[in-house]
Amino acid sequence: MPLYHTDDQALLAQTVTSFIADQGAIARQLRVWRDGERPTAHDPALWRQFAELGLTGLLIAEADGGLGLGQVEAGIVLREVGRNLTPSPFLTTSVIGVTALASASDDLRARYLPGIIAGETVLALALDESAKHGPETIAMAAERAGNGFRLNGYKPCVINGAAADALIVVARTAGSAVDRDGITLFAVPRDAPGISHDMVRLVDGSLASHVRFDGVECDGGAVIGDVDGGRAVLDRVLAAGRVGAAAELTGVGSGAFALTTAWLKTRRQFGRLIGEFQALQHRAAHLYAELEIADAAVLKAQHLLDGGSAQAEVMVAVAKAKSSRATGLAVREGVQMHGGVGMTDAFDIGLYMKRDRALAEFLGDASYHADRLATLSGY
């Protein structure tokens, strides 16, 4: 399995790189949308531009009007989103949401997929029920009510929750909170009666919502997949989301590394460029190697997912853990090598550190996935 892009993927990367570097640049997007009171943390006009390039429908099947491509292509987009810190619902919508809807009914897909393809619809995943990622425990209740279900519970820190058109909600329809079976996924409109949002801004400037469900009524058509059999769908959603987050993390690390090496080549101290000091050269070389290994791990995981390999789950854990640790090193080294100015908001390097902290926690941090890797390996 070659760890490089095909000619078509390389062409996509070339197009996406120039587009996001221009339209999604930090000064044009992040610094605008993180400041002030806004209903979303991303630019709806930019989301429509993603759609015009066909990016929002990369993972949507051709039969549903999408491009029918895979995780490698989605990762190309996410890497550039990360490299430019571009606020975008691509991960939660075009990767996580689309993966969930692939198991939905024809009616449910027809309700949401055309809007995603057009860049008019945003989705969010309402999964975790505590401060740390823990999909093994789902306690939120979805009780049968007539021909549908009634949802009661609390989902904290739903990324893009208040701005989404619909939430992909993971709830329990049978068994106890720690049972693997007995969960069901629902597509629920964001403003359905009984839903309340407490919107919060995260450290990286993105918006999340603490969502409370108080007797929210859903008909049977809102179910994604099988009732009580949602774990298999959730596993696919998590695999796609985690490898997508890993790809975005490698972009964050790459962007931080580029800023840092540029700084080493321009900043002078003691009458010399600081990049001439061997100690800093060694640290930069080490960082480069770590980022290259993370890139390879992510691409391997993407290939395995696209190929339906039984080893994909293991490699996704490796990719998320390695990308989190490599990017964490990149942003820490970047801020440290910038010196005092690295801690100021005037310099972009600190923004990369903030994005790393939020993204590294999303769908499980490095420790979670290291433990998961050990479990999957029989330890």
C-alpha positions as CSV (number, residue, x, y, z in Angstrom):
1,M,0.0,0.0,0.0
2,P,1.8,3.2,-1.2
3,L,1.9,6.0,1.3
4,Y,1.6,8.7,-1.3
5,H,-1.2,10.4,-3.3
6,T,-2.3,9.3,-6.7
7,D,-2.3,11.8,-9.6
8,D,-5.9,12.6,-9.0
9,Q,-5.4,13.1,-5.3
10,A,-2.3,15.3,-5.9
11,L,-4.4,17.4,-8.3
12,L,-7.1,17.8,-5.6
13,A,-4.4,18.7,-3.1
14,Q,-3.1,21.4,-5.4
15,T,-6.5,22.9,-5.9
16,V,-7.5,22.7,-2.2
17,T,-4.1,24.1,-1.0
18,S,-4.4,27.3,-3.1
19,F,-8.1,27.8,-2.4
20,I,-7.9,27.5,1.4
21,A,-4.6,29.4,1.7
22,D,-6.3,32.3,0.0
23,Q,-10.0,32.2,1.1
24,G,-9.4,30.5,4.4
25,A,-6.4,32.4,5.7
26,I,-6.1,33.3,9.4
27,A,-6.5,37.0,8.8
28,R,-9.5,36.5,6.6
29,Q,-11.4,33.9,8.6
30,L,-10.2,32.9,12.1
31,R,-9.4,36.4,13.4
32,V,-12.7,37.7,12.0
33,W,-15.1,34.9,13.2
34,R,-13.6,34.3,16.6
35,D,-14.2,38.0,17.7
36,G,-17.5,39.6,18.4
37,E,-21.0,38.1,19.0
38,R,-21.8,35.9,16.0
39,P,-24.2,33.0,15.7
40,T,-21.6,30.8,14.1
41,A,-17.8,30.5,14.3
42,H,-17.5,29.9,10.5
43,D,-18.3,31.9,7.4
44,P,-21.4,30.6,5.6
45,A,-20.2,32.2,2.4
46,L,-16.9,30.2,2.6
47,W,-18.9,27.0,3.3
48,R,-20.8,27.6,0.0
49,Q,-17.5,28.1,-1.8
50,F,-16.5,24.7,-0.4
51,A,-19.6,23.4,-2.1
52,E,-18.9,25.0,-5.4
53,L,-15.7,23.1,-5.5
54,G,-17.5,19.9,-4.7
55,L,-15.7,19.5,-1.4
56,T,-18.8,19.3,0.8
57,G,-20.0,16.2,-1.0
58,L,-16.6,14.3,-1.2
59,L,-17.8,11.4,0.9
60,I,-21.4,11.3,-0.3
61,A,-22.2,8.5,-2.7
62,E,-22.6,9.3,-6.4
63,A,-26.1,7.9,-6.2
64,D,-27.0,10.6,-3.7
65,G,-25.4,13.4,-5.8
66,G,-21.9,13.4,-4.3
67,L,-18.4,12.4,-5.5
68,G,-18.2,9.1,-3.9
69,L,-14.6,9.5,-2.8
70,G,-12.9,8.4,0.4
71,Q,-11.1,9.3,3.6
72,V,-7.8,10.1,1.8
73,E,-9.5,12.8,-0.2
74,A,-11.4,14.1,2.8
75,G,-8.1,14.2,4.7
76,I,-6.5,16.4,2.0
77,V,-9.1,19.0,2.7
78,L,-8.9,18.7,6.5
79,R,-5.1,19.0,6.4
80,E,-5.3,22.4,4.7
81,V,-8.2,23.4,7.0
82,G,-5.8,22.7,9.9
83,R,-2.8,24.3,8.3
84,N,-4.7,27.6,7.9
85,L,-6.8,27.2,11.0
86,T,-9.8,27.8,8.8
87,P,-13.1,27.7,10.8
88,S,-15.2,25.2,9.0
89,P,-17.9,22.6,9.7
90,F,-16.3,20.2,7.2
91,L,-15.3,17.6,9.8
92,T,-18.6,17.5,11.7
93,T,-20.7,17.7,8.6
94,S,-19.0,16.3,5.5
95,V,-17.1,13.6,7.3
96,I,-19.0,12.7,10.6
97,G,-22.5,13.6,9.5
98,V,-22.2,12.2,6.0
99,T,-20.8,8.9,7.4
100,A,-23.8,8.6,9.8
101,L,-26.3,9.4,7.0
102,A,-24.9,6.7,4.8
103,S,-26.8,4.3,7.0
104,A,-30.0,6.3,7.0
105,S,-33.2,5.8,5.1
106,D,-33.7,7.2,1.6
107,D,-36.1,9.8,3.1
108,L,-33.6,11.0,5.7
109,R,-30.7,11.2,3.2
110,A,-32.9,13.2,0.8
111,R,-33.8,15.5,3.7
112,Y,-30.2,16.5,4.5
113,L,-27.7,15.4,1.8
114,P,-28.7,18.0,-0.9
115,G,-28.2,20.8,1.6
116,I,-24.8,19.5,2.5
117,I,-23.8,19.2,-1.2
118,A,-25.1,22.8,-1.7
119,G,-23.1,24.2,1.3
120,E,-26.4,25.2,3.0
121,T,-26.6,22.5,5.7
122,V,-24.4,21.9,8.8
123,L,-24.6,18.9,11.1
124,A,-23.2,18.2,14.5
125,L,-22.5,15.1,16.6
126,A,-24.2,14.9,20.0
127,L,-22.3,12.0,21.6
128,D,-20.3,12.4,24.8
129,E,-22.0,12.9,28.1
130,S,-19.1,14.0,30.3
131,A,-16.0,16.3,30.1
132,K,-13.9,13.5,28.5
133,H,-14.5,11.4,25.4
134,G,-16.3,8.2,26.4
135,P,-18.5,6.6,23.8
136,E,-18.5,3.3,25.7
137,T,-21.0,4.9,28.2
138,I,-24.2,6.2,26.7
139,A,-26.9,6.9,29.3
140,M,-29.2,9.4,27.6
141,A,-32.6,7.9,27.3
142,A,-34.7,7.5,24.1
143,E,-38.0,6.0,25.2
144,R,-40.6,4.7,22.9
145,A,-43.6,7.1,22.5
146,G,-46.3,6.1,20.1
147,N,-44.7,5.5,16.7
148,G,-41.6,7.3,17.7
149,F,-39.3,8.1,20.6
150,R,-39.0,10.7,23.4
151,L,-35.4,11.9,24.1
152,N,-34.4,13.1,27.6
153,G,-30.8,13.9,28.6
154,Y,-27.8,16.1,28.4
155,K,-25.0,16.3,25.8
156,P,-22.2,18.8,26.8
157,C,-19.9,20.5,24.4
158,V,-21.5,19.6,21.0
159,I,-19.2,21.2,18.4
160,N,-21.2,23.5,16.1
161,G,-24.3,22.4,18.0
162,A,-26.1,25.8,18.1
163,A,-25.2,26.5,14.4
164,A,-26.1,23.1,13.0
165,D,-29.3,22.4,11.1
166,A,-29.6,19.0,12.7
167,L,-27.9,17.0,15.4
168,I,-26.8,13.4,15.1
169,V,-27.8,12.2,18.5
170,V,-26.6,9.0,20.2
171,A,-29.1,7.7,22.8
172,R,-29.9,4.6,24.6
173,T,-33.0,2.7,23.7
174,A,-32.3,-0.5,25.7
175,G,-30.0,-1.9,28.3
176,S,-27.7,-0.2,30.8
177,A,-25.4,2.8,30.2
178,V,-22.3,0.6,29.7
179,D,-23.9,-2.0,27.4
180,R,-22.4,-2.1,23.9
181,D,-25.8,-2.9,22.3
182,G,-29.0,-1.0,22.9
183,I,-28.0,2.4,21.4
184,T,-29.7,4.2,18.5
185,L,-28.7,7.2,16.4
186,F,-31.2,9.9,15.6
187,A,-31.2,12.9,13.2
188,V,-32.9,15.6,15.2
189,P,-33.5,19.2,14.1
190,R,-31.5,21.7,16.1
191,D,-34.5,23.7,17.1
192,A,-36.9,20.8,17.8
193,P,-39.3,21.5,20.7
194,G,-37.7,20.5,24.0
195,I,-34.1,21.2,22.9
196,S,-32.2,24.0,24.6
197,H,-28.7,25.3,23.9
198,D,-26.1,26.9,26.1
199,M,-23.6,28.2,23.6
200,V,-19.9,28.5,24.7
201,R,-16.8,29.6,22.9
202,L,-13.8,27.2,23.2
203,V,-10.2,28.1,23.6
204,D,-9.5,28.0,19.8
205,G,-12.4,30.4,19.0
206,S,-14.8,27.7,17.9
207,L,-18.4,27.5,19.2
208,A,-19.9,24.5,21.0
209,S,-23.2,24.0,22.7
210,H,-24.3,22.3,25.9
211,V,-27.5,20.7,24.7
212,R,-30.3,19.6,26.9
213,F,-33.1,17.4,25.6
214,D,-36.4,17.6,27.6
215,G,-39.0,15.4,26.2
216,V,-37.9,15.8,22.5
217,E,-40.3,13.9,20.3
218,C,-38.8,12.0,17.3
219,D,-40.8,10.0,14.8
220,G,-39.5,6.7,13.5
221,G,-38.1,8.4,10.4
222,A,-35.5,10.1,12.4
223,V,-33.7,6.8,13.3
224,I,-30.4,6.2,11.5
225,G,-29.7,2.5,11.0
226,D,-31.5,0.0,13.3
227,V,-33.1,0.6,16.6
228,D,-30.9,-0.8,19.4
229,G,-28.2,-1.6,16.7
230,G,-26.6,1.8,16.4
231,R,-23.2,0.7,17.8
232,A,-22.0,-0.5,14.4
233,V,-23.0,2.8,12.8
234,L,-21.4,4.7,15.6
235,D,-18.1,2.8,15.2
236,R,-18.0,3.8,11.5
237,V,-18.8,7.4,12.4
238,L,-16.1,7.5,15.1
239,A,-13.5,5.9,12.8
240,A,-14.1,8.5,10.1
241,G,-14.2,11.4,12.6
242,R,-11.1,10.3,14.4
243,V,-9.0,9.9,11.2
244,G,-10.4,13.2,10.0
245,A,-9.4,14.9,13.2
246,A,-6.0,13.3,12.9
247,A,-5.6,14.7,9.4
248,E,-6.6,18.2,10.6
249,L,-4.1,17.9,13.4
250,T,-1.3,17.1,11.0
251,G,-2.2,20.3,9.2
252,V,-2.1,22.3,12.4
253,G,1.3,20.8,13.1
254,S,2.5,21.5,9.6
255,G,1.3,25.1,9.8
256,A,3.0,25.6,13.2
257,F,6.3,24.1,11.8
258,A,6.2,26.4,8.8
259,L,5.8,29.5,11.0
260,T,8.6,28.3,13.3
261,T,11.1,27.6,10.5
262,A,10.3,30.9,8.9
263,W,11.0,32.6,12.3
264,L,14.3,30.8,12.7
265,K,15.4,32.1,9.3
266,T,14.5,35.8,10.1
267,R,14.9,36.4,13.8
268,R,18.3,37.6,14.8
269,Q,19.9,37.4,18.3
270,F,23.4,38.0,19.4
271,G,24.1,39.2,15.9
272,R,23.1,35.9,14.2
273,L,20.0,34.3,12.8
274,I,18.7,32.1,15.6
275,G,18.4,29.3,13.0
276,E,22.1,29.1,12.9
277,F,22.3,27.8,16.4
278,Q,22.8,24.1,16.3
279,A,20.6,23.4,19.3
280,L,17.6,24.9,17.5
281,Q,18.5,23.1,14.3
282,H,18.4,19.7,16.2
283,R,15.0,20.5,17.7
284,A,13.6,21.5,14.3
285,A,15.0,18.3,12.7
286,H,13.4,16.2,15.4
287,L,10.1,18.0,15.0
288,Y,10.2,17.5,11.2
289,A,10.7,13.7,11.7
290,E,7.8,13.5,14.2
291,L,5.4,15.3,11.8
292,E,6.4,13.1,8.9
293,I,5.7,9.9,11.0
294,A,2.3,11.4,11.9
295,D,1.5,12.1,8.3
296,A,2.4,8.5,7.3
297,A,0.3,7.1,10.2
298,V,-2.7,9.1,9.1
299,L,-2.4,8.2,5.4
300,K,-2.1,4.5,6.3
301,A,-5.3,4.7,8.4
302,Q,-7.1,6.5,5.6
303,H,-6.1,3.8,3.1
304,L,-7.2,1.0,5.4
305,L,-10.6,2.7,6.1
306,D,-11.2,3.2,2.4
307,G,-10.2,-0.4,1.7
308,G,-12.5,-1.8,4.5
309,S,-9.5,-3.5,6.2
310,A,-10.0,-5.3,9.5
311,Q,-6.8,-3.5,10.7
312,A,-8.3,0.0,10.1
313,E,-9.5,0.4,13.7
314,V,-6.1,-0.2,15.1
315,M,-4.4,2.2,12.7
316,V,-7.0,4.9,13.4
317,A,-6.0,4.7,17.1
318,V,-2.3,5.0,16.1
319,A,-3.1,7.9,13.8
320,K,-5.0,9.9,16.3
321,A,-2.5,9.3,19.1
322,K,0.5,10.1,17.0
323,S,-0.9,13.2,15.3
324,S,-2.0,14.5,18.7
325,R,1.5,14.0,20.2
326,A,3.4,15.3,17.2
327,T,1.3,18.4,16.8
328,G,1.4,19.0,20.5
329,L,5.2,19.0,20.2
330,A,5.0,21.3,17.1
331,V,3.0,24.0,18.8
332,R,5.0,23.9,22.1
333,E,8.3,24.1,20.2
334,G,6.9,26.9,18.0
335,V,5.8,29.1,20.9
336,Q,9.0,28.4,22.8
337,M,11.3,29.2,19.8
338,H,9.3,32.4,19.1
339,G,10.2,33.5,22.6
340,G,8.0,36.0,24.5
341,V,6.2,37.2,21.4
342,G,4.9,33.6,20.9
343,M,2.5,34.2,23.8
344,T,1.0,37.3,22.3
345,D,-2.2,37.4,20.2
346,A,-0.4,39.5,17.6
347,F,1.6,36.4,16.4
348,D,-0.3,33.5,14.8
349,I,1.8,30.8,16.5
350,G,-0.3,31.0,19.7
351,L,-3.4,30.4,17.7
352,Y,-2.0,27.0,16.5
353,M,-1.5,26.0,20.1
354,K,-5.1,26.8,21.0
355,R,-6.4,24.9,18.0
356,D,-4.2,21.9,18.9
357,R,-5.6,21.8,22.5
358,A,-9.2,21.7,21.3
359,L,-8.7,19.3,18.4
360,A,-6.5,16.9,20.3
361,E,-9.4,16.3,22.8
362,F,-12.0,15.9,20.1
363,L,-13.1,12.2,19.9
364,G,-10.3,11.1,22.3
365,D,-6.9,12.4,23.2
366,A,-3.6,10.7,22.8
367,S,-3.9,8.8,26.1
368,Y,-7.3,7.6,25.2
369,H,-6.1,6.2,21.9
370,A,-2.9,4.8,23.3
371,D,-5.1,2.8,25.8
372,R,-7.4,1.8,23.0
373,L,-4.5,0.6,20.9
374,A,-3.3,-1.5,23.8
375,T,-6.8,-3.0,24.3
376,L,-7.3,-3.8,20.6
377,S,-3.8,-5.4,20.6
378,G,-4.8,-7.7,23.5
379,Y,-3.2,-6.1,26.4
